[in-house]
Amino acid sequence: MANPITAALVTLDGCLDAVREATDLEPGLRAKLLGDLAVVAEGMERAIVSADFHELVNGGEATQRHV
């Protein structure tokens, strides 16, 4: 995968699956972890879209920005 954020998002999806499948987690804790991981995933997805947009606007040149 070319984009490190995309690669991290794939790993995060694996973590979400692991939390969903964990049988020894208290339901409240599972819900909290899934909620927190979903927020992280949404932020990463926005970063990917933003990076793709900036690359398109800059004619294929990716720019580094600090948020």
Secondary structure, DSSP 8 states (H G I E B T S, - for coil): ---HHHHHHHHHHHHHHHHHH-SSS-HHHHHHHHHHHHHHHHHHHHHHHHHHHHHHHTTT-------
